[in-house]
Amino acid sequence: MLGPQVWSSVRQGLSRSLSRNVRGWASGEGKKVDIAGIYPPVTTPFTATAEVDYGKLEENLHKLGTFPFRGFVVQGSNGEFPFLTSSERLEVVSRVRQAMPKNKLLLAGSGCESTQATVEMTVSMAQVGADVAMVVTPCYYRGRMSSAALIHHYTKVADLSPIPVVLYSVPANTGLDLPVDAVVTLSQHPNIVGMKDSGGDVTRIGLIVHKTRKQDFQVLAGSAGFLMASYALGAVGGVCALANVLGAQVCQLERLCLTGQWEDAQKLQHRLIEPNAAVTRRFGIPGLKKMMDWFGYYGGPCRAPLQELSPAEEEALRMDFTSNGWL
């Protein structure tokens, strides 16, 4: 727990910090950090005895570092962060910071269930190298997570965070969509720079882009399955699980959208829909890790209670990639 002196120093330092240009800080001209681009949400490798395999983590990062990603996301849903201890979460961030290219942004998932725990984790992740904090909606008491409660939560976190904050809405895991009215209010905070929306509702993404257009606020699609549609509606990038195995193709889709080559973008997007669904909502992290093994990365086992795929599921996973020409 942060002591009174630490809380005081965090409060006093925030106003000074926002004008510094260190890693992900806002620039002295008042421009918030630019988070536009593609980010793979890095998985957490485990050994056969369920220990974090930091060596394999670094090997994966060196391979992923060859693609033109804007940066990396750690401790997102694909990082199995709910299954890690606090010390493991911080060590993963530290190891990734050391292994990744210095010109890449590191977005670290610092969300916890309480506001105080989230602030403490955010401060700690900043200390070990995170450029931006990606904060998932608290959800255990989702019935009481009104717009007012979520605005209060994120405002307090952003007030006390020494690094910029990105809102994170992933209703498939939390059962909770961050309400649009709350997003609009929070977009006005000087230390909240954007949002990752993984819900898949492109009309919602378009509405958020539209309603925050007067703010310096950026939206990232939370999946490669609706990346093209999100770009068409004003999103600036994506955090895409599929980029862990088809990094070149996801970056190519980004380039096609940014250069207005919509016909070619549509063709590529079509071929990515089934593989993306396979490593997200259909087979989840076990499916993603299996594909990483097949594509020359280290996927390895998940941490319990997640289970490995059955032989039938493996075959279905393989078919989703082979039928689209990726295997």
PERAQUI-V976802 format. One record per helix or strand. SS is the DSSP state (H for helix, E for strand). FROM is the first residue (numbers start at 0). LEN is the number of residues. If there is no record, write none. Layout:
ss->(SS:SS)
from->(FROM:FROM)
len->(LEN:LEN)
This chain:
ss->(H:E:E:E:H:E:H:H:H:E:H:E:H:H:E:H:H:E:H:E:H:E:H:H:H:H:H)
from->(3:36:45:51:53:70:76:80:85:104:114:131:141:146:163:170:179:191:201:217:223:236:240:246:261:283:310)
len->(14:5:1:1:11:4:3:3:14:5:13:5:3:14:6:4:7:6:10:4:9:3:4:12:21:11:12)
